[in-house]
Each structure stands twice: as C-alpha cells, then as structure tokens.
Amino acid sequence: MERREFLKVCGSFASLTLLSPALLKESFASQSNEFKKYKKAILLNKDGNPIKPEDIKVGKQYLFFYPYVSTPAFLINLGKEVKPVEVKLSDGSKYLWPGGVGPQKSIVAFCAICPHQLSYPTPDYSFINYYPSDKKSGVVKRGNIIQCCAHLSVFDPEKGGVVIDGPAEYPLLTIVLSYEDGKLYAVGTLGKELFRDFFDAYRSDLKKMYKSFRKAKKKVDKSVVLGVEEYAKEIIFC
C-alpha cells in the first residue's frame, strides 16, 4: 500500500476453562460489573460445525464476531498455558482476567476494536493485528503482541490485553470464553466496553454493510471463525 493511501485510510478511523456457567457467573460476581453477560455463542468452523481447539493453530490470528454481528474479535492460540492475571485500569479499578481456555489453557479472545480511536478489521483492511512470537513489531521490537497500526497502540495478549505502548488508555476488551464438552463458547465481555462509541462512529458504514443499522446490532448465538486473511483483503503490519 502506498504511504498516501495508508495515511488516508488511517485518518478514516476517527476462560475460564472447564467451569460450569454457574461457576463462571459466580467468579465475576464481585468485579464491579466489569463482566457483562451476553448470549452464549458457540464458535463454529466454516463448515458450520463446532470448532475444535486443535483447529486453532498457534501463531495464527482468527476472527469471529461477538457479541454483535458487526463487532469483530480475535481468537488466538498462544501455544502455552496462559494464567489468570489482575488487570488494572488507569482510573484505579481492576479485575481478574481469567487467562486461557481449552485443553492447554492456551486460547484467548479479545475484541478487535482498538480502544484508542476504534480502528477495527474491515473487509478491505485490518490495521489491528496479532503478531506471533516470530514476527517482531517495529514499535516494541518483539512479537506475541497485538498492535494497531493506525496510531501504534500495542497490547499484551498474555496479560489480559494490557497496553504495552502507544496512546490507548484501556486494555483490549476481553471476550470471555468457556470450554465445555470439547466445544468453545463466547459468553460475555470483561473490561471497558466501547460498543456504543463504535456504533456511533461507524453508523453509516455499518448500515451500508449490514443493510440496516438494526441488523448490525443484532446479538449472536453462534459465530463462524475465520482466518483474518480470509476476511480482510489487506493486512497491515508496522
């Protein structure tokens, strides 16, 4: 992509594992409403069957849409057990991030909308992406991060999506997963939600893409998992 086009597009962007649903709800009950429950959505492969953890390749970035049909999320297998950590926000509040799910507790999910200025993967471009361990970011000189090339915010997927570098004020919003009977489900969100801002900022774009704004805000109970390269025509790394 030419620099002029890159700048133009940049400017256009203004686990708990093995727990029952009851225990999942109890685990977040004391977290100052940071956990928000949505429809329980099963994650599917392109054939419409439940996706298996072994189908989620280490180092590859995947997309699914949750909790709304228009809100993208990353699904990532970090290849090792990812333990729970405490995430602190700039206002002093904090919450317990549940870590990875699946047989190896290595699978995590985050909303793919950058909390800085709401850049997100579209069918044309993905400015926010996961960099595996063998692909170093030009900003922090390391891999195994999520970076938004619109304004160079960098997040750590092993530590609850916390900000490593850049102007973002909040961690990436966690999509809380559950792993039950060999199947993966999205059950809610954890952290600072910006969906209202997202819908306000991209109302006309979403209305065009989904034929109506009401359809763009439809909540899902199942979601197909795709490789990011299968969704976006151009993936921007920086």
C-alpha positions, 0 to 999 in steps of 0.5 A: 500500500502506498504511504498516501493511501495508508495515511488516508485510510488511517485518518478514516478511523476517527476462560475460564476453562472447564467451569460450569456457567454457574461457576463462571457467573459466580467468579465475576460476581464481585468485579464491579460489573466489569463482566457483562453477560451476553448470549452464549455463542458457540464458535463454529468452523466454516463448515458450520460445525463446532470448532475444535481447539486443535483447529486453532493453530498457534501463531495464527490470528482468527476472527469471529464476531461477538457479541454483535454481528458487526463487532469483530474479535480475535481468537488466538492460540498462544501455544502455552498455558496462559494464567489468570492475571489482575488487570488494572485500569488507569482510573484505579479499578481492576479485575481478574482476567481469567487467562486461557481456555481449552485443553492447554489453557492456551486460547484467548479472545479479545475484541478487535476494536482498538480502544484508542480511536476504534480502528477495527478489521474491515473487509478491505483492511485490518490495521489491528493485528496479532503478531506471533512470537516470530514476527517482531513489531517495529514499535516494541521490537518483539512479537506475541503482541497485538498492535494497531497500526493506525496510531501504534497502540500495542497490547499484551495478549498474555496479560489480559490485553494490557497496553504495552505502548502507544496512546490507548488508555484501556486494555483490549476488551476481553471476550470471555470464553468457556470450554465445555464438552470439547466445544468453545463458547463466547459468553460475555465481555470483561473490561471497558466496553466501547460498543456504543462509541463504535456504533456511533462512529461507524453508523453509516458504514455499518448500515451500508454493510449490514443493510440496516443499522438494526441488523448490525446490532443484532446479538449472536448465538453462534459465530463462524471463525475465520482466518483474518486473511480470509476476511480482510483483503489487506493486512497491515503490519508496522 
